[in-house]
């Protein structure tokens, strides 16, 4: 059986959080830039409708299932992923590990001040961590080269790119060959959580696969976006099997 499952054209790695973290740590020893994407069901549905975006996702060195909907989809296809592997959870494990190894982290994304606050919180929790730079996610296209120059200047090993999908994946894809970092990781709104601006769902909701429900209760305006979940499930149910075997 393949170590990937093809969900509507997106080839997701069948890894858990610990295995994904170890894979990324090993990437740090390789002399090239790696991309890590963590799509949820909404992102995969978007890629199903956009072949260019689908190709960008599939170009990643590691593609994990961020969302219980993706896990359920793999079960519908009888090619199950063992557990939800959210970008935030992987990032937490990575930060814990690199705080001891000396690898250099750059935080890119969020509103002005968010990355800086996340940096302060990391440094408070991990006195020896090296967060070598920050940059908010509000920039003009002509500023991209300055961002690349800054990341290269501080000699970052890992960059958390938190611009939201599909912007972060496209930014990584377009610019990875210009960067000297070893890992570029798209993790959406995780910086807001690291900065303490957004509260993550309690563990009980995460373990039960109901983080979406907690977010809906806290942010009712997300209702329209949540409609993508049943649409994704139905699309996998009726269209998903034609992709099976191409992983």
C-alpha positions in Angstrom: 0.0 0.0 0.0 1.3 3.5 -0.9 2.6 5.9 1.8 0.3 8.5 0.2 -3.4 8.7 -0.4 -4.8 10.5 -3.4 -7.7 12.7 -2.2 -9.3 14.4 -5.2 -5.9 14.7 -6.9 -4.0 15.9 -3.8 -1.5 13.3 -2.7 -1.4 13.4 1.1 1.3 11.7 3.1 0.0 9.1 5.5 2.0 10.3 8.5 1.2 11.2 12.1 2.5 14.2 14.0 5.6 12.6 15.4 6.6 11.0 12.1 6.1 14.3 10.2 8.2 16.1 12.8 11.0 13.7 12.4 10.9 13.9 8.6 11.2 17.7 8.8 14.1 17.5 11.3 15.9 15.2 8.8 15.3 17.8 6.0 17.4 20.2 8.0 20.4 18.1 7.3 19.9 18.1 3.5 21.5 20.7 1.3 18.4 21.9 -0.4 15.1 23.8 0.3 12.1 21.7 1.2 8.4 22.7 1.2 5.9 21.5 3.7 2.1 22.1 3.2 -0.7 21.1 5.6 -4.0 21.2 3.6 -7.4 20.8 5.2 -10.6 19.7 3.4 -11.4 23.3 2.2 -7.9 23.6 0.7 -8.1 20.2 -1.0 -11.6 21.1 -2.4 -10.0 24.3 -3.8 -7.2 22.4 -5.4 -9.8 20.0 -6.9 -11.2 23.0 -8.8 -7.8 24.5 -9.6 -5.2 22.2 -11.3 -2.4 24.8 -11.0 -2.9 24.9 -7.2 -3.2 21.1 -7.1 0.2 20.8 -8.8 1.7 23.3 -6.3 0.4 21.2 -3.4 1.8 18.0 -4.9 5.2 19.6 -5.4 5.7 19.6 -1.6 8.2 17.4 0.1 5.7 16.7 2.8 1.9 17.1 2.6 0.0 16.4 5.8 -3.7 16.0 6.7 -4.7 19.2 8.6 -8.3 18.5 9.4 -10.4 15.6 10.5 -12.3 15.9 7.2 -9.2 14.8 5.3 -8.8 11.8 7.6 -12.4 10.8 7.1 -11.9 11.2 3.3 -9.0 8.7 3.4 -11.2 6.2 5.2 -14.0 6.6 2.6 -11.3 5.7 0.0 -10.3 2.7 2.1 -6.7 4.0 2.3 -6.7 5.5 5.8 -4.5 8.1 7.4 -3.8 7.2 11.0 -4.4 10.6 12.5 -5.0 14.3 11.9 -1.7 16.0 11.4 -2.3 19.7 11.8 0.4 22.2 10.9 0.0 23.9 14.3 0.7 20.6 16.1 3.8 19.8 13.9 5.0 23.4 14.4 4.7 22.9 18.2 6.8 19.8 18.1 9.4 21.4 15.8 9.8 24.4 18.0 10.3 22.2 21.0 13.0 20.2 19.2 14.9 23.1 17.6 15.0 24.9 20.9 17.6 22.3 21.8 19.4 21.9 18.4 20.1 25.6 17.7 18.3 25.6 14.3 17.3 29.1 13.3 13.6 30.0 12.9 12.0 32.9 11.0 8.3 33.9 11.5 6.6 35.3 8.4 2.9 36.3 8.3 0.0 37.6 10.3 -1.0 41.2 11.0 1.6 43.7 12.1 2.9 42.8 15.5 1.7 39.2 15.5 5.0 37.6 14.5 6.9 39.7 17.0 4.5 38.7 19.8 4.9 35.0 18.8 8.7 35.4 18.9 8.4 36.9 22.5 6.2 34.0 23.6 8.6 31.4 22.1 11.6 33.0 23.8 9.8 33.1 27.1 9.0 29.4 26.9 12.3 28.3 25.3 15.2 30.5 26.6 17.6 29.0 24.1 15.5 29.1 21.0 16.8 31.1 18.1 14.0 33.1 16.4 16.2 35.2 14.1 13.6 37.3 12.3 10.0 38.3 11.8 7.9 39.8 9.1 4.2 40.5 8.9 2.1 39.2 6.1 1.0 42.6 4.7 3.3 43.4 1.8 3.3 44.5 -1.8 4.6 42.2 -4.6 7.5 44.5 -5.1 8.6 43.9 -1.5 9.0 40.2 -1.9 12.7 40.4 -2.8 13.3 42.4 0.4 11.6 39.6 2.4 13.8 37.0 0.7 16.9 39.0 1.3 16.0 39.4 5.0 15.4 35.6 5.4 18.7 34.9 3.7 20.6 37.5 5.7 19.7 36.1 9.1 20.5 32.6 7.8 17.2 31.0 8.8 16.9 27.2 8.7 13.1 27.0 9.0 10.5 29.6 7.9 7.0 29.4 9.1 5.0 31.0 6.3 1.6 32.1 7.6 -0.2 33.9 4.8 -3.3 31.7 4.5 -4.1 29.4 1.7 -3.5 29.5 -1.2 -1.3 32.6 -0.9 1.3 30.9 1.4 1.7 27.8 -0.8 2.0 29.9 -4.0 4.5 32.2 -2.3 6.7 29.2 -1.2 6.4 27.6 -4.6 7.4 30.8 -6.4 10.3 31.8 -4.1 11.8 28.6 -2.7 14.6 28.5 -5.2 15.7 32.0 -4.1 15.9 31.1 -0.4 18.7 29.5 1.5 16.5 28.0 4.3 16.1 24.3 4.5 12.4 24.1 5.3 9.6 26.4 4.3 6.4 25.5 6.0 2.9 26.9 5.3 0.9 26.8 8.5 -1.9 29.4 8.0 -3.2 31.0 11.1 -0.9 29.3 13.5 1.0 32.5 14.3 -2.1 34.0 15.8 -2.3 31.1 18.2 1.4 31.3 19.0 1.0 35.0 19.7 -1.9 34.4 22.0 -4.4 36.3 19.8 -6.5 33.4 18.9 -7.4 30.6 21.3 -7.1 27.1 20.0 -9.8 24.6 20.6 -9.5 22.6 23.9 -7.9 19.2 23.6 -11.1 17.4 24.0 -12.5 19.0 20.8 -9.3 18.3 18.9 -9.2 14.6 20.0 -12.8 14.1 19.0 -12.3 15.8 15.6 -14.6 18.6 16.5 -12.3 21.6 16.4 -14.4 23.0 13.5 -17.4 23.0 15.9 -15.5 24.9 18.5 -14.4 27.5 16.0 -18.0 27.8 14.7 -19.3 28.4 18.2 -16.6 31.0 18.8 -16.8 32.6 15.4 -20.3 32.1 13.9 -19.4 34.2 10.9 -17.5 31.2 9.6 -20.7 29.4 8.9 -20.5 29.9 5.1 -16.9 28.6 5.0 -18.0 25.6 7.1 -20.4 24.6 4.3 -17.2 23.5 2.4 -17.0 20.5 4.8 -20.1 18.6 3.7 -19.5 19.6 0.1 -16.0 18.1 0.4 -17.3 14.9 1.9 -19.9 14.4 -0.9 -17.3 15.2 -3.6 -14.9 12.5 -2.1 -17.8 10.1 -1.9 -18.9 10.4 -5.5 -15.7 11.5 -7.3 -12.9 10.4 -5.1 -12.4 6.8 -6.3 -11.5 7.8 -9.8 -8.2 9.2 -8.3 -7.5 6.0 -6.4 -4.3 4.2 -7.3 -2.6 7.4 -8.5 -0.6 8.2 -5.5 
